[in-house]
Amino acid sequence: MSTTEATVVTVRIPTPLRSATDGQSTVEVEGTTVDDALRALVDEYPDLADNLYNEDDELRQFVNVYVDDEDVRFGDGVNTKLESGSEISIVPSIAGG
């Protein structure tokens, strides 16, 4: 038995991306930062990679990420630390006109 407890978080999957997660609206992953958690998500569901990351392997500009309703862009970005039980929401920007 491990002496360190894994940081398990819930990632809320937006409707347009659920086809890549077998229709699941939430997925539990491990990660101590937003980047760790999103990478774990993509490891589990590789079809999400192109939707989340650009050709430079950086989070796409139009992908907004929230941790417990706080926009990570106004904090530490993908380096935002997570606690077990945190909830990450992926919110794609919608362009219109």
Biopython code that builds the backbone (N, CA, C, O; Angstrom):
import numpy as np
from Bio.PDB.StructureBuilder import StructureBuilder

atoms = [
    (1, "MET", "N", (0.836, -1.195, 0.000)),
    (1, "MET", "CA", (0.000, 0.000, 0.000)),
    (1, "MET", "C", (0.873, 1.249, 0.000)),
    (1, "MET", "O", (1.832, 1.339, 0.767)),
    (2, "SER", "N", (0.554, 2.183, -0.833)),
    (2, "SER", "CA", (1.327, 3.411, -0.972)),
    (2, "SER", "C", (1.065, 4.336, 0.211)),
    (2, "SER", "O", (-0.038, 4.383, 0.754)),
    (3, "THR", "N", (2.117, 5.077, 0.599)),
    (3, "THR", "CA", (1.959, 6.020, 1.701)),
    (3, "THR", "C", (1.486, 7.377, 1.208)),
    (3, "THR", "O", (1.051, 8.207, 2.006)),
    (4, "THR", "N", (1.565, 7.614, -0.097)),
    (4, "THR", "CA", (1.065, 8.868, -0.637)),
    (4, "THR", "C", (-0.273, 8.622, -1.307)),
    (4, "THR", "O", (-0.461, 7.641, -2.027)),
    (5, "GLU", "N", (-1.176, 9.516, -1.059)),
    (5, "GLU", "CA", (-2.516, 9.387, -1.617)),
    (5, "GLU", "C", (-2.566, 10.091, -2.971)),
    (5, "GLU", "O", (-2.074, 11.210, -3.114)),
    (6, "ALA", "N", (-3.154, 9.442, -3.944)),
    (6, "ALA", "CA", (-3.272, 10.027, -5.276)),
    (6, "ALA", "C", (-4.243, 11.207, -5.240)),
    (6, "ALA", "O", (-5.217, 11.208, -4.488)),
    (7, "THR", "N", (-3.956, 12.205, -6.065)),
    (7, "THR", "CA", (-4.841, 13.344, -6.215)),
    (7, "THR", "C", (-5.811, 13.025, -7.343)),
    (7, "THR", "O", (-5.457, 13.096, -8.520)),
    (8, "VAL", "N", (-7.031, 12.676, -6.976)),
    (8, "VAL", "CA", (-8.048, 12.310, -7.960)),
    (8, "VAL", "C", (-9.001, 13.488, -8.124)),
    (8, "VAL", "O", (-9.547, 14.015, -7.155)),
    (9, "VAL", "N", (-9.181, 13.885, -9.386)),
    (9, "VAL", "CA", (-10.059, 15.006, -9.698)),
    (9, "VAL", "C", (-11.075, 14.572, -10.743)),
    (9, "VAL", "O", (-10.886, 13.575, -11.441)),
    (10, "THR", "N", (-12.146, 15.330, -10.835)),
    (10, "THR", "CA", (-13.186, 15.070, -11.829)),
    (10, "THR", "C", (-13.068, 16.105, -12.932)),
    (10, "THR", "O", (-12.965, 17.303, -12.668)),
    (11, "VAL", "N", (-13.084, 15.632, -14.170)),
    (11, "VAL", "CA", (-13.063, 16.537, -15.322)),
    (11, "VAL", "C", (-14.437, 16.487, -15.971)),
    (11, "VAL", "O", (-14.918, 15.422, -16.356)),
    (12, "ARG", "N", (-15.060, 17.652, -16.086)),
    (12, "ARG", "CA", (-16.367, 17.763, -16.750)),
    (12, "ARG", "C", (-16.107, 17.925, -18.247)),
    (12, "ARG", "O", (-15.369, 18.816, -18.668)),
    (13, "ILE", "N", (-16.716, 17.062, -19.035)),
    (13, "ILE", "CA", (-16.499, 17.040, -20.479)),
    (13, "ILE", "C", (-17.663, 17.763, -21.163)),
    (13, "ILE", "O", (-18.820, 17.400, -20.952)),
    (14, "PRO", "N", (-17.368, 18.786, -21.984)),
    (14, "PRO", "CA", (-18.456, 19.482, -22.665)),
    (14, "PRO", "C", (-19.100, 18.582, -23.723)),
    (14, "PRO", "O", (-18.452, 17.694, -24.277)),
    (15, "THR", "N", (-20.356, 18.823, -23.988)),
    (15, "THR", "CA", (-21.121, 17.996, -24.925)),
    (15, "THR", "C", (-20.412, 17.762, -26.261)),
    (15, "THR", "O", (-20.403, 16.626, -26.735)),
    (16, "PRO", "N", (-19.814, 18.786, -26.894)),
    (16, "PRO", "CA", (-19.179, 18.539, -28.199)),
    (16, "PRO", "C", (-18.002, 17.559, -28.151)),
    (16, "PRO", "O", (-17.628, 16.997, -29.181)),
    (17, "LEU", "N", (-17.422, 17.351, -26.979)),
    (17, "LEU", "CA", (-16.254, 16.459, -26.867)),
    (17, "LEU", "C", (-16.595, 15.083, -26.308)),
    (17, "LEU", "O", (-15.718, 14.224, -26.214)),
    (18, "ARG", "N", (-17.838, 14.859, -25.941)),
    (18, "ARG", "CA", (-18.209, 13.592, -25.296)),
    (18, "ARG", "C", (-18.085, 12.385, -26.206)),
    (18, "ARG", "O", (-17.957, 11.261, -25.719)),
    (19, "SER", "N", (-18.119, 12.587, -27.520)),
    (19, "SER", "CA", (-17.941, 11.447, -28.419)),
    (19, "SER", "C", (-16.549, 10.847, -28.242)),
    (19, "SER", "O", (-16.347, 9.664, -28.514)),
    (20, "ALA", "N", (-15.589, 11.651, -27.791)),
    (20, "ALA", "CA", (-14.223, 11.168, -27.573)),
    (20, "ALA", "C", (-14.068, 10.459, -26.233)),
    (20, "ALA", "O", (-13.066, 9.781, -26.003)),
    (21, "THR", "N", (-15.056, 10.610, -25.343)),
    (21, "THR", "CA", (-14.991, 9.965, -24.022)),
    (21, "THR", "C", (-16.086, 8.921, -23.866)),
    (21, "THR", "O", (-16.575, 8.679, -22.763)),
    (22, "ASP", "N", (-16.461, 8.310, -24.971)),
    (22, "ASP", "CA", (-17.499, 7.277, -24.959)),
    (22, "ASP", "C", (-18.809, 7.787, -24.359)),
    (22, "ASP", "O", (-19.548, 7.033, -23.726)),
    (23, "GLY", "N", (-19.089, 9.080, -24.567)),
    (23, "GLY", "CA", (-20.337, 9.668, -24.109)),
    (23, "GLY", "C", (-20.360, 10.107, -22.661)),
    (23, "GLY", "O", (-21.384, 10.585, -22.173)),
    (24, "GLN", "N", (-19.241, 9.951, -21.966)),
    (24, "GLN", "CA", (-19.222, 10.322, -20.550)),
    (24, "GLN", "C", (-19.187, 11.838, -20.369)),
    (24, "GLN", "O", (-18.474, 12.541, -21.086)),
    (25, "SER", "N", (-19.954, 12.327, -19.416)),
    (25, "SER", "CA", (-19.970, 13.759, -19.133)),
    (25, "SER", "C", (-18.930, 14.143, -18.086)),
    (25, "SER", "O", (-18.540, 15.307, -17.993)),
    (26, "THR", "N", (-18.485, 13.177, -17.306)),
    (26, "THR", "CA", (-17.405, 13.407, -16.348)),
    (26, "THR", "C", (-16.446, 12.218, -16.380)),
    (26, "THR", "O", (-16.844, 11.081, -16.633)),
    (27, "VAL", "N", (-15.188, 12.512, -16.119)),
    (27, "VAL", "CA", (-14.156, 11.485, -16.086)),
    (27, "VAL", "C", (-13.262, 11.780, -14.888)),
    (27, "VAL", "O", (-12.887, 12.931, -14.662)),
    (28, "GLU", "N", (-12.920, 10.755, -14.123)),
    (28, "GLU", "CA", (-11.987, 10.933, -13.016)),
    (28, "GLU", "C", (-10.583, 10.596, -13.480)),
    (28, "GLU", "O", (-10.355, 9.569, -14.120)),
    (29, "VAL", "N", (-9.642, 11.473, -13.149)),
    (29, "VAL", "CA", (-8.239, 11.271, -13.486)),
    (29, "VAL", "C", (-7.389, 11.669, -12.286)),
    (29, "VAL", "O", (-7.878, 12.284, -11.338)),
    (30, "GLU", "N", (-6.113, 11.309, -12.343)),
    (30, "GLU", "CA", (-5.181, 11.726, -11.305)),
    (30, "GLU", "C", (-4.322, 12.866, -11.841)),
    (30, "GLU", "O", (-3.981, 12.901, -13.023)),
    (31, "GLY", "N", (-3.980, 13.791, -10.960)),
    (31, "GLY", "CA", (-3.097, 14.883, -11.349)),
    (31, "GLY", "C", (-2.947, 15.885, -10.231)),
    (31, "GLY", "O", (-3.913, 16.197, -9.535)),
    (32, "THR", "N", (-1.730, 16.395, -10.054)),
    (32, "THR", "CA", (-1.494, 17.397, -9.019)),
    (32, "THR", "C", (-1.609, 18.814, -9.556)),
    (32, "THR", "O", (-1.703, 19.773, -8.791)),
    (33, "THR", "N", (-1.598, 18.938, -10.903)),
    (33, "THR", "CA", (-1.816, 20.238, -11.548)),
    (33, "THR", "C", (-2.842, 20.040, -12.663)),
    (33, "THR", "O", (-3.153, 18.912, -13.046)),
    (34, "VAL", "N", (-3.357, 21.147, -13.172)),
    (34, "VAL", "CA", (-4.288, 21.078, -14.293)),
    (34, "VAL", "C", (-3.629, 20.380, -15.478)),
    (34, "VAL", "O", (-4.255, 19.551, -16.139)),
    (35, "ASP", "N", (-2.371, 20.710, -15.747)),
    (35, "ASP", "CA", (-1.671, 20.082, -16.864)),
    (35, "ASP", "C", (-1.586, 18.571, -16.673)),
    (35, "ASP", "O", (-1.856, 17.815, -17.606)),
    (36, "ASP", "N", (-1.212, 18.120, -15.469)),
    (36, "ASP", "CA", (-1.146, 16.678, -15.192)),
    (36, "ASP", "C", (-2.494, 16.010, -15.463)),
    (36, "ASP", "O", (-2.562, 14.957, -16.096)),
    (37, "ALA", "N", (-3.552, 16.633, -14.980)),
    (37, "ALA", "CA", (-4.890, 16.045, -15.118)),
    (37, "ALA", "C", (-5.331, 15.986, -16.576)),
    (37, "ALA", "O", (-5.884, 14.981, -17.022)),
    (38, "LEU", "N", (-5.084, 17.069, -17.322)),
    (38, "LEU", "CA", (-5.482, 17.075, -18.726)),
    (38, "LEU", "C", (-4.652, 16.086, -19.538)),
    (38, "LEU", "O", (-5.171, 15.454, -20.458)),
    (39, "ARG", "N", (-3.377, 15.947, -19.209)),
    (39, "ARG", "CA", (-2.525, 14.965, -19.896)),
    (39, "ARG", "C", (-3.015, 13.548, -19.593)),
    (39, "ARG", "O", (-3.039, 12.691, -20.476)),
    (40, "ALA", "N", (-3.405, 13.312, -18.344)),
    (40, "ALA", "CA", (-3.945, 11.995, -17.982)),
    (40, "ALA", "C", (-5.245, 11.728, -18.732)),
    (40, "ALA", "O", (-5.501, 10.603, -19.160)),
    (41, "LEU", "N", (-6.058, 12.757, -18.888)),
    (41, "LEU", "CA", (-7.310, 12.633, -19.639)),
    (41, "LEU", "C", (-7.027, 12.247, -21.094)),
    (41, "LEU", "O", (-7.674, 11.357, -21.646)),
    (42, "VAL", "N", (-6.061, 12.921, -21.702)),
    (42, "VAL", "CA", (-5.708, 12.643, -23.096)),
    (42, "VAL", "C", (-5.065, 11.256, -23.222)),
    (42, "VAL", "O", (-5.254, 10.575, -24.230)),
    (43, "ASP", "N", (-4.314, 10.844, -22.213)),
    (43, "ASP", "CA", (-3.746, 9.485, -22.232)),
    (43, "ASP", "C", (-4.855, 8.443, -22.266)),
    (43, "ASP", "O", (-4.756, 7.433, -22.963)),
    (44, "GLU", "N", (-5.916, 8.705, -21.500)),
    (44, "GLU", "CA", (-7.037, 7.773, -21.436)),
    (44, "GLU", "C", (-7.936, 7.870, -22.672)),
    (44, "GLU", "O", (-8.485, 6.869, -23.134)),
    (45, "TYR", "N", (-8.076, 9.086, -23.197)),
    (45, "TYR", "CA", (-8.941, 9.331, -24.358)),
    (45, "TYR", "C", (-8.155, 10.125, -25.408)),
    (45, "TYR", "O", (-8.319, 11.341, -25.516)),
    (46, "PRO", "N", (-7.307, 9.444, -26.177)),
    (46, "PRO", "CA", (-6.415, 10.119, -27.133)),
    (46, "PRO", "C", (-7.127, 10.982, -28.176)),
    (46, "PRO", "O", (-6.527, 11.917, -28.707)),
    (47, "ASP", "N", (-8.383, 10.690, -28.474)),
    (47, "ASP", "CA", (-9.110, 11.492, -29.464)),
    (47, "ASP", "C", (-9.326, 12.930, -29.004)),
    (47, "ASP", "O", (-9.665, 13.790, -29.816)),
    (48, "LEU", "N", (-9.135, 13.201, -27.722)),
    (48, "LEU", "CA", (-9.290, 14.564, -27.208)),
    (48, "LEU", "C", (-8.084, 15.444, -27.518)),
    (48, "LEU", "O", (-8.192, 16.670, -27.488)),
    (49, "ALA", "N", (-6.951, 14.843, -27.811)),
    (49, "ALA", "CA", (-5.700, 15.590, -27.964)),
    (49, "ALA", "C", (-5.823, 16.749, -28.950)),
    (49, "ALA", "O", (-5.448, 17.876, -28.626)),
    (50, "ASP", "N", (-6.342, 16.488, -30.141)),
    (50, "ASP", "CA", (-6.443, 17.549, -31.154)),
    (50, "ASP", "C", (-7.411, 18.649, -30.755)),
    (50, "ASP", "O", (-7.271, 19.789, -31.195)),
    (51, "ASN", "N", (-8.387, 18.318, -29.929)),
    (51, "ASN", "CA", (-9.339, 19.326, -29.475)),
    (51, "ASN", "C", (-8.766, 20.208, -28.369)),
    (51, "ASN", "O", (-9.158, 21.366, -28.227)),
    (52, "LEU", "N", (-7.846, 19.664, -27.595)),
    (52, "LEU", "CA", (-7.313, 20.404, -26.452)),
    (52, "LEU", "C", (-5.960, 21.058, -26.709)),
    (52, "LEU", "O", (-5.677, 22.135, -26.183)),
    (53, "TYR", "N", (-5.120, 20.406, -27.522)),
    (53, "TYR", "CA", (-3.743, 20.881, -27.709)),
    (53, "TYR", "C", (-3.463, 21.248, -29.154)),
    (53, "TYR", "O", (-3.983, 20.623, -30.079)),
    (54, "ASN", "N", (-2.627, 22.281, -29.341)),
    (54, "ASN", "CA", (-2.244, 22.699, -30.684)),
    (54, "ASN", "C", (-1.003, 21.935, -31.141)),
    (54, "ASN", "O", (-0.511, 21.056, -30.434)),
    (55, "GLU", "N", (-0.504, 22.273, -32.319)),
    (55, "GLU", "CA", (0.647, 21.572, -32.887)),
    (55, "GLU", "C", (1.923, 21.758, -32.062)),
    (55, "GLU", "O", (2.868, 20.984, -32.212)),
    (56, "ASP", "N", (1.962, 22.764, -31.202)),
    (56, "ASP", "CA", (3.107, 22.985, -30.309)),
    (56, "ASP", "C", (2.916, 22.298, -28.963)),
    (56, "ASP", "O", (3.694, 22.516, -28.035)),
    (57, "ASP", "N", (1.868, 21.458, -28.856)),
    (57, "ASP", "CA", (1.544, 20.716, -27.642)),
    (57, "ASP", "C", (1.201, 21.635, -26.470)),
    (57, "ASP", "O", (1.464, 21.314, -25.312)),
    (58, "GLU", "N", (0.607, 22.784, -26.798)),
    (58, "GLU", "CA", (0.132, 23.721, -25.784)),
    (58, "GLU", "C", (-1.386, 23.729, -25.828)),
    (58, "GLU", "O", (-1.993, 23.454, -26.863)),
    (59, "LEU", "N", (-1.986, 24.046, -24.700)),
    (59, "LEU", "CA", (-3.446, 24.117, -24.637)),
    (59, "LEU", "C", (-3.946, 25.137, -25.651)),
    (59, "LEU", "O", (-3.439, 26.257, -25.721)),
    (60, "ARG", "N", (-4.932, 24.745, -26.427)),
    (60, "ARG", "CA", (-5.461, 25.643, -27.454)),
    (60, "ARG", "C", (-6.025, 26.908, -26.826)),
    (60, "ARG", "O", (-6.567, 26.885, -25.721)),
    (61, "GLN", "N", (-5.888, 28.011, -27.551)),
    (61, "GLN", "CA", (-6.314, 29.320, -27.060)),
    (61, "GLN", "C", (-7.811, 29.361, -26.770)),
    (61, "GLN", "O", (-8.243, 30.036, -25.836)),
    (62, "PHE", "N", (-8.607, 28.643, -27.566)),
    (62, "PHE", "CA", (-10.063, 28.719, -27.410)),
    (62, "PHE", "C", (-10.604, 27.752, -26.357)),
    (62, "PHE", "O", (-11.816, 27.660, -26.161)),
    (63, "VAL", "N", (-9.714, 27.037, -25.685)),
    (63, "VAL", "CA", (-10.144, 26.112, -24.634)),
    (63, "VAL", "C", (-9.985, 26.809, -23.289)),
    (63, "VAL", "O", (-8.873, 27.132, -22.872)),
    (64, "ASN", "N", (-11.100, 27.036, -22.621)),
    (64, "ASN", "CA", (-11.083, 27.649, -21.293)),
    (64, "ASN", "C", (-11.179, 26.547, -20.258)),
    (64, "ASN", "O", (-11.955, 25.603, -20.406)),
    (65, "VAL", "N", (-10.381, 26.677, -19.204)),
    (65, "VAL", "CA", (-10.352, 25.658, -18.161)),
    (65, "VAL", "C", (-10.641, 26.329, -16.821)),
    (65, "VAL", "O", (-10.066, 27.361, -16.476)),
    (66, "TYR", "N", (-11.551, 25.706, -16.085)),
    (66, "TYR", "CA", (-11.925, 26.208, -14.760)),
    (66, "TYR", "C", (-11.663, 25.116, -13.735)),
    (66, "TYR", "O", (-11.890, 23.935, -13.998)),
    (67, "VAL", "N", (-11.186, 25.519, -12.571)),
    (67, "VAL", "CA", (-11.045, 24.597, -11.443)),
    (67, "VAL", "C", (-11.961, 25.115, -10.352)),
    (67, "VAL", "O", (-11.776, 26.216, -9.833)),
    (68, "ASP", "N", (-12.943, 24.313, -10.016)),
    (68, "ASP", "CA", (-13.924, 24.708, -8.999)),
    (68, "ASP", "C", (-14.475, 26.106, -9.288)),
    (68, "ASP", "O", (-14.537, 26.954, -8.397)),
    (69, "ASP", "N", (-14.871, 26.335, -10.533)),
    (69, "ASP", "CA", (-15.486, 27.574, -11.007)),
    (69, "ASP", "C", (-14.542, 28.768, -11.102)),
    (69, "ASP", "O", (-15.000, 29.889, -11.323)),
    (70, "GLU", "N", (-13.221, 28.555, -10.939)),
    (70, "GLU", "CA", (-12.245, 29.638, -11.077)),
    (70, "GLU", "C", (-11.492, 29.454, -12.395)),
    (70, "GLU", "O", (-10.928, 28.389, -12.647)),
    (71, "ASP", "N", (-11.483, 30.494, -13.232)),
    (71, "ASP", "CA", (-10.785, 30.452, -14.513)),
    (71, "ASP", "C", (-9.280, 30.401, -14.256)),
    (71, "ASP", "O", (-8.731, 31.309, -13.632)),
    (72, "VAL", "N", (-8.607, 29.351, -14.730)),
    (72, "VAL", "CA", (-7.174, 29.191, -14.451)),
    (72, "VAL", "C", (-6.325, 30.247, -15.151)),
    (72, "VAL", "O", (-5.175, 30.461, -14.770)),
    (73, "ARG", "N", (-6.875, 30.912, -16.171)),
    (73, "ARG", "CA", (-6.111, 31.967, -16.861)),
    (73, "ARG", "C", (-5.800, 33.132, -15.932)),
    (73, "ARG", "O", (-4.840, 33.868, -16.161)),
    (74, "PHE", "N", (-6.598, 33.305, -14.892)),
    (74, "PHE", "CA", (-6.383, 34.413, -13.966)),
    (74, "PHE", "C", (-5.580, 33.978, -12.749)),
    (74, "PHE", "O", (-5.468, 34.715, -11.770)),
    (75, "GLY", "N", (-5.026, 32.779, -12.821)),
    (75, "GLY", "CA", (-4.179, 32.256, -11.746)),
    (75, "GLY", "C", (-2.892, 31.729, -12.340)),
    (75, "GLY", "O", (-2.168, 32.452, -13.025)),
    (76, "ASP", "N", (-2.612, 30.465, -12.073)),
    (76, "ASP", "CA", (-1.370, 29.849, -12.531)),
    (76, "ASP", "C", (-1.530, 29.063, -13.831)),
    (76, "ASP", "O", (-0.653, 28.275, -14.185)),
    (77, "GLY", "N", (-2.638, 29.267, -14.544)),
    (77, "GLY", "CA", (-2.843, 28.569, -15.808)),
    (77, "GLY", "C", (-2.838, 27.062, -15.630)),
    (77, "GLY", "O", (-3.415, 26.536, -14.677)),
    (78, "VAL", "N", (-2.178, 26.364, -16.561)),
    (78, "VAL", "CA", (-2.152, 24.900, -16.481)),
    (78, "VAL", "C", (-1.312, 24.397, -15.313)),
    (78, "VAL", "O", (-1.335, 23.208, -14.996)),
    (79, "ASN", "N", (-0.572, 25.297, -14.675)),
    (79, "ASN", "CA", (0.211, 24.923, -13.487)),
    (79, "ASN", "C", (-0.590, 25.052, -12.196)),
    (79, "ASN", "O", (-0.048, 24.861, -11.107)),
    (80, "THR", "N", (-1.872, 25.374, -12.311)),
    (80, "THR", "CA", (-2.739, 25.485, -11.138)),
    (80, "THR", "C", (-2.739, 24.168, -10.376)),
    (80, "THR", "O", (-2.984, 23.107, -10.950)),
    (81, "LYS", "N", (-2.463, 24.243, -9.092)),
    (81, "LYS", "CA", (-2.420, 23.054, -8.233)),
    (81, "LYS", "C", (-3.829, 22.541, -7.967)),
    (81, "LYS", "O", (-4.785, 23.311, -7.865)),
    (82, "LEU", "N", (-3.930, 21.226, -7.859)),
    (82, "LEU", "CA", (-5.213, 20.578, -7.613)),
    (82, "LEU", "C", (-5.197, 19.848, -6.283)),
    (82, "LEU", "O", (-4.149, 19.412, -5.808)),
    (83, "GLU", "N", (-6.362, 19.722, -5.697)),
    (83, "GLU", "CA", (-6.555, 18.914, -4.500)),
    (83, "GLU", "C", (-7.525, 17.803, -4.850)),
    (83, "GLU", "O", (-8.366, 17.965, -5.734)),
    (84, "SER", "N", (-7.414, 16.673, -4.161)),
    (84, "SER", "CA", (-8.371, 15.591, -4.401)),
    (84, "SER", "C", (-9.777, 16.134, -4.244)),
    (84, "SER", "O", (-10.076, 16.869, -3.302)),
    (85, "GLY", "N", (-10.635, 15.762, -5.181)),
    (85, "GLY", "CA", (-12.012, 16.230, -5.152)),
    (85, "GLY", "C", (-12.252, 17.483, -5.967)),
    (85, "GLY", "O", (-13.400, 17.882, -6.163)),
    (86, "SER", "N", (-11.179, 18.118, -6.449)),
    (86, "SER", "CA", (-11.360, 19.295, -7.295)),
    (86, "SER", "C", (-12.120, 18.905, -8.554)),
    (86, "SER", "O", (-12.109, 17.747, -8.971)),
    (87, "GLU", "N", (-12.776, 19.889, -9.150)),
    (87, "GLU", "CA", (-13.510, 19.662, -10.383)),
    (87, "GLU", "C", (-12.975, 20.599, -11.454)),
    (87, "GLU", "O", (-12.940, 21.817, -11.283)),
    (88, "ILE", "N", (-12.562, 19.998, -12.558)),
    (88, "ILE", "CA", (-12.072, 20.765, -13.703)),
    (88, "ILE", "C", (-13.190, 20.796, -14.737)),
    (88, "ILE", "O", (-13.788, 19.767, -15.053)),
    (89, "SER", "N", (-13.464, 21.985, -15.258)),
    (89, "SER", "CA", (-14.434, 22.120, -16.334)),
    (89, "SER", "C", (-13.704, 22.601, -17.578)),
    (89, "SER", "O", (-12.964, 23.583, -17.532)),
    (90, "ILE", "N", (-13.913, 21.910, -18.681)),
    (90, "ILE", "CA", (-13.380, 22.324, -19.975)),
    (90, "ILE", "C", (-14.505, 23.033, -20.695)),
    (90, "ILE", "O", (-15.567, 22.452, -20.922)),
    (91, "VAL", "N", (-14.278, 24.297, -21.059)),
    (91, "VAL", "CA", (-15.318, 25.083, -21.703)),
    (91, "VAL", "C", (-14.764, 25.650, -23.006)),
    (91, "VAL", "O", (-14.016, 26.627, -22.983)),
    (92, "PRO", "N", (-15.122, 25.048, -24.143)),
    (92, "PRO", "CA", (-14.650, 25.585, -25.415)),
    (92, "PRO", "C", (-15.333, 26.927, -25.708)),
    (92, "PRO", "O", (-16.531, 27.091, -25.481)),
    (93, "SER", "N", (-14.553, 27.869, -26.212)),
    (93, "SER", "CA", (-15.136, 29.157, -26.623)),
    (93, "SER", "C", (-16.022, 28.934, -27.835)),
    (93, "SER", "O", (-15.713, 28.123, -28.708)),
    (94, "ILE", "N", (-17.096, 29.645, -27.875)),
    (94, "ILE", "CA", (-18.019, 29.556, -29.005)),
    (94, "ILE", "C", (-17.899, 30.849, -29.801)),
    (94, "ILE", "O", (-18.146, 31.933, -29.273)),
    (95, "ALA", "N", (-17.523, 30.734, -31.054)),
    (95, "ALA", "CA", (-17.440, 31.904, -31.916)),
    (95, "ALA", "C", (-18.764, 32.063, -32.641)),
    (95, "ALA", "O", (-19.410, 31.085, -33.018)),
    (96, "GLY", "N", (-19.141, 33.274, -32.822)),
    (96, "GLY", "CA", (-20.394, 33.512, -33.525)),
    (96, "GLY", "C", (-20.320, 34.808, -34.305)),
    (96, "GLY", "O", (-19.334, 35.540, -34.232)),
    (97, "GLY", "N", (-21.341, 35.071, -35.025)),
    (97, "GLY", "CA", (-21.305, 36.324, -35.746)),
    (97, "GLY", "C", (-22.478, 36.511, -36.637)),
    (97, "GLY", "O", (-22.582, 37.534, -37.314)),
]
sb = StructureBuilder()
sb.init_structure("model")
sb.init_model(0)
sb.init_chain("A")
sb.init_seg("    ")
for serial, (resi, resn, name, xyz) in enumerate(atoms, 1):
    if name == "N":
        sb.init_residue(resn, " ", resi, " ")
    sb.init_atom(name, np.array(xyz, "f"), 0.0, 1.0, " ", f" {name:<3s}", serial, name[0])
structure = sb.get_structure()
